[in-house]
Amino acid sequence: MRILITNDDGIGAPGLVVLHAIAEAVAGEDGEVWTVAPAFEQSGVGHCINYVKPSMMQKIAERRFALEGSPADCVLAGLGEIVDGPVDLVLSGVNRGNNAGENTVYSGTIGAAMEAALQGVPGIALSQFYGPGNVDLDDPFEAASGHGATVVRRLVEEAPWGGETYKLFYNVNFPPVPGDRVEGIAAVAQGYRGDGRMGVSPQTAPSGRRYLWISGSAQGEATADGTDVKANMDGWISVTPMRCDLTDQAALGDLRAVFTDYEG
């Protein structure tokens, strides 16, 4: 198996080391793991692509490249130029922090898996929830390190990947607990914290100029039963199937009752 890995925390992020080990375990002795990751941190860029300017790439080591671009750019570069041969699987992460609930919409980690799906390649985003149960561990990525390869293998071998148009991709979040405290793997929906909105924090520089920091929200608020954040807070690995089709099918039926002229 030939696997391409990337992230949004940057080429030097510790989570990328964890992901490389997961990918090697899944690829096997005869497989290949290629890394194409952002040269600088790209957290929060979502599915951004840099099609109005070129992206410089640098070979760091054998099968390891840094790209001055977004995670989605890294997937495009890997699939279209860098990797020597067809790619069987794209893995993105392991992100430092959760990409559950509303965070999913902003995540560059998710954006990379989304781009893989758009290119017709299976994609999985992996993120490590941080919380009181793991933030002070010697290795806060214990849950991801200990269980990541198992989750990826089961998704590759057992999960659905089809779709006549938009292909499935998967969002995996590891709970904020030590590796031996993980309860299991749960198939759940994306949750809604309700107070998970981004905001702005205005500041005044010594020069008197005004500037803004983008601010997040509390991450420990559980979502509804059967959703990602709740599962993570209960010690479970959450797995959520996703597609790039953003259409709300239920609302579409109601909307057609409003706009009735089109018969195509």
C-alpha positions as CSV (number, residue, x, y, z in Angstrom):
1,M,0.0,0.0,0.0
2,R,1.2,3.5,-0.8
3,I,0.1,6.1,1.7
4,L,0.4,9.9,1.5
5,I,0.4,11.7,4.9
6,T,-0.1,15.4,5.6
7,N,-1.4,17.7,8.4
8,D,-2.2,21.3,9.1
9,D,0.2,21.8,12.1
10,G,3.2,21.9,9.9
11,I,6.1,19.6,8.8
12,G,7.7,19.8,12.3
13,A,4.6,18.9,14.3
14,P,4.8,16.0,16.8
15,G,1.5,14.7,15.6
16,L,3.0,14.1,12.1
17,V,5.5,11.8,13.8
18,V,2.6,9.8,15.3
19,L,0.8,9.7,12.0
20,H,3.9,8.4,10.2
21,A,4.2,5.5,12.6
22,I,0.5,4.8,12.1
23,A,0.9,4.9,8.3
24,E,3.9,2.6,8.4
25,A,2.0,0.0,10.4
26,V,-0.9,0.1,8.0
27,A,1.3,0.2,4.8
28,G,3.3,-2.9,5.9
29,E,6.8,-3.9,5.1
30,D,6.3,-3.7,1.3
31,G,4.4,-0.4,1.5
32,E,5.5,3.2,1.1
33,V,4.7,6.2,3.2
34,W,5.1,9.6,1.6
35,T,5.0,12.9,3.5
36,V,3.9,16.2,2.0
37,A,3.1,18.7,4.7
38,P,2.9,22.5,5.1
39,A,6.2,24.3,5.6
40,F,4.4,26.5,8.2
41,E,1.4,25.9,10.4
42,Q,-1.9,26.1,8.6
43,S,-4.4,25.4,11.3
44,G,-7.9,26.8,10.6
45,V,-7.5,27.1,6.9
46,G,-10.2,24.6,6.1
47,H,-10.3,23.4,2.5
48,C,-8.3,26.4,1.2
49,I,-6.3,26.0,-1.9
50,N,-3.7,28.5,-3.3
51,Y,-4.5,28.6,-6.9
52,V,-3.6,32.3,-7.4
53,K,0.0,31.9,-6.4
54,P,2.7,29.2,-6.8
55,S,3.7,27.0,-3.9
56,M,7.4,26.3,-3.4
57,M,8.3,22.8,-2.4
58,Q,11.4,21.5,-0.7
59,K,12.6,17.9,-0.4
60,I,13.7,17.3,3.2
61,A,14.5,13.6,3.0
62,E,13.6,10.5,1.0
63,R,9.8,10.6,0.5
64,R,9.5,13.7,2.8
65,F,8.6,17.1,1.4
66,A,7.6,20.5,2.8
67,L,5.2,22.7,0.8
68,E,4.5,26.4,1.2
69,G,0.8,25.9,1.0
70,S,-2.3,24.5,2.7
71,P,-3.1,20.9,3.6
72,A,-5.3,20.6,0.5
73,D,-2.4,22.0,-1.6
74,C,-0.2,19.3,-0.1
75,V,-2.6,16.6,-1.2
76,L,-2.8,18.0,-4.7
77,A,1.0,18.3,-4.8
78,G,1.5,14.7,-3.5
79,L,-1.0,13.2,-5.9
80,G,-0.2,15.2,-8.9
81,E,3.6,15.6,-8.8
82,I,5.6,14.3,-5.8
83,V,4.5,10.7,-5.1
84,D,6.0,8.2,-7.4
85,G,3.0,6.2,-8.4
86,P,-0.7,6.0,-7.5
87,V,-1.7,6.6,-3.9
88,D,-4.0,4.1,-2.2
89,L,-4.8,6.2,0.9
90,V,-4.4,9.8,2.3
91,L,-4.1,10.3,6.0
92,S,-4.2,13.8,7.6
93,G,-3.1,14.6,11.2
94,V,-2.6,13.6,13.8
95,N,-3.9,17.1,14.7
96,R,-3.0,18.6,18.1
97,G,-6.5,19.2,19.4
98,N,-10.0,18.0,18.4
99,N,-11.7,18.5,15.1
100,A,-15.2,17.6,16.3
101,G,-18.4,19.6,16.4
102,E,-18.1,23.1,14.8
103,N,-14.3,22.7,14.6
104,T,-14.8,20.4,11.7
105,V,-15.8,23.2,9.5
106,Y,-12.6,25.2,10.0
107,S,-10.1,22.4,10.1
108,G,-7.3,22.2,7.6
109,T,-6.9,18.5,8.8
110,I,-10.4,17.9,7.5
111,G,-9.6,19.9,4.4
112,A,-6.9,17.5,3.3
113,A,-9.1,14.4,3.7
114,M,-11.8,16.3,1.8
115,E,-9.4,17.0,-1.1
116,A,-8.4,13.4,-1.2
117,A,-12.0,12.4,-1.6
118,L,-12.5,14.9,-4.4
119,Q,-9.5,13.4,-6.1
120,G,-11.1,9.9,-5.8
121,V,-8.6,8.7,-3.2
122,P,-9.8,7.4,0.3
123,G,-9.0,10.0,2.9
124,I,-9.0,9.9,6.7
125,A,-8.5,12.9,9.1
126,L,-7.2,12.0,12.5
127,S,-7.2,14.4,15.5
128,Q,-6.2,14.0,19.2
129,F,-8.6,15.7,21.7
130,Y,-6.7,17.5,24.5
131,G,-8.1,17.7,28.0
132,P,-7.3,17.2,31.7
133,G,-7.0,13.4,31.1
134,N,-4.1,13.6,28.7
135,V,-2.6,17.1,28.5
136,D,0.0,16.5,31.2
137,L,1.0,13.0,30.0
138,D,4.5,12.5,28.7
139,D,2.8,11.7,25.4
140,P,-0.5,13.4,25.0
141,F,-1.0,11.5,21.8
142,E,-1.2,8.1,23.6
143,A,-4.7,7.3,22.5
144,A,-3.9,8.1,18.8
145,S,-0.5,6.2,19.0
146,G,-2.0,3.2,20.6
147,H,-5.2,2.9,18.6
148,G,-4.6,4.8,15.3
149,A,-3.4,1.9,13.2
150,T,-6.4,-0.3,14.3
151,V,-8.9,2.4,13.4
152,V,-7.3,3.1,10.0
153,R,-7.1,-0.6,9.1
154,R,-10.8,-1.2,10.0
155,L,-11.9,1.8,8.0
156,V,-9.8,0.7,5.0
157,E,-10.9,-3.0,5.1
158,E,-14.5,-2.8,6.4
159,A,-16.0,0.7,6.0
160,P,-18.0,1.9,3.0
161,W,-16.0,4.2,0.6
162,G,-18.4,4.5,-2.3
163,G,-20.5,7.2,-3.9
164,E,-21.4,7.8,-7.5
165,T,-20.5,11.5,-7.2
166,Y,-19.0,12.8,-4.0
167,K,-16.9,10.1,-2.3
168,L,-16.9,9.4,1.4
169,F,-14.1,10.4,3.7
170,Y,-13.8,9.9,7.5
171,N,-13.2,12.1,10.5
172,V,-11.6,10.4,13.5
173,N,-11.1,12.0,16.9
174,F,-9.2,10.3,19.7
175,P,-10.5,11.0,23.2
176,P,-8.6,13.0,25.8
177,V,-7.6,10.0,27.9
178,P,-4.5,7.8,28.3
179,G,-4.2,5.0,25.8
180,D,-5.3,2.3,28.2
181,R,-8.4,4.2,29.1
182,V,-9.9,4.2,25.6
183,E,-13.4,2.6,25.8
184,G,-13.7,1.7,22.1
185,I,-14.6,3.0,18.7
186,A,-18.0,4.7,18.0
187,A,-19.6,5.5,14.7
188,V,-21.3,8.9,15.4
189,A,-22.6,12.1,13.8
190,Q,-20.9,15.5,13.8
191,G,-22.0,17.2,17.0
192,Y,-23.1,20.8,17.7
193,R,-21.8,22.5,20.9
194,G,-23.9,25.5,20.4
195,D,-21.3,27.8,21.9
196,G,-18.6,26.7,19.6
197,R,-18.5,29.8,17.4
198,M,-15.3,31.6,16.6
199,G,-15.0,35.2,17.7
200,V,-12.6,38.1,17.7
201,S,-10.6,39.6,20.5
202,P,-9.6,43.3,19.8
203,Q,-6.3,44.5,21.1
204,T,-4.4,47.8,21.0
205,A,-0.7,47.8,20.1
206,P,1.8,50.1,21.8
207,S,1.8,52.2,18.7
208,G,-2.0,52.8,19.1
209,R,-3.0,50.6,16.2
210,R,-5.9,48.3,16.6
211,Y,-5.6,44.6,15.7
212,L,-7.7,41.5,16.2
213,W,-7.0,38.0,17.4
214,I,-9.4,35.3,16.3
215,S,-10.6,33.5,19.4
216,G,-12.1,30.1,19.9
217,S,-14.5,28.7,22.5
218,A,-14.6,26.2,25.3
219,Q,-13.8,22.7,24.0
220,G,-15.0,20.6,26.9
221,E,-18.8,21.1,26.4
222,A,-20.3,17.8,25.4
223,T,-22.6,17.6,22.4
224,A,-25.8,15.4,22.1
225,D,-25.8,11.7,22.5
226,G,-24.6,9.8,19.4
227,T,-22.3,12.6,18.3
228,D,-18.5,13.1,18.2
229,V,-17.7,15.4,21.2
230,K,-19.9,13.4,23.5
231,A,-18.3,10.2,22.5
232,N,-14.8,11.7,23.0
233,M,-15.7,13.1,26.4
234,D,-17.0,9.6,27.4
235,G,-13.6,8.1,26.4
236,W,-14.5,6.7,23.0
237,I,-12.8,7.2,19.6
238,S,-15.3,8.9,17.3
239,V,-15.6,8.0,13.6
240,T,-17.8,10.2,11.4
241,P,-18.5,9.6,7.7
242,M,-18.5,12.7,5.6
243,R,-19.0,13.9,2.1
244,C,-18.3,17.2,0.3
245,D,-21.9,17.5,-0.8
246,L,-23.3,20.2,1.6
247,T,-26.9,20.0,0.4
248,D,-29.5,19.7,3.1
249,Q,-31.8,17.1,1.5
250,A,-34.6,17.5,4.0
251,A,-34.7,21.3,3.5
252,L,-34.5,20.9,-0.3
253,G,-37.9,19.2,-0.4
254,D,-39.5,22.1,1.5
255,L,-37.7,24.6,-0.6
256,R,-39.1,23.0,-3.8
257,A,-42.6,23.8,-2.5
258,V,-41.6,27.5,-2.5
259,F,-39.9,27.6,-5.9
260,T,-42.1,25.4,-8.1
261,D,-41.3,26.6,-11.6
262,Y,-38.3,24.5,-12.5
263,E,-39.1,21.1,-13.9
264,G,-35.6,19.9,-15.0
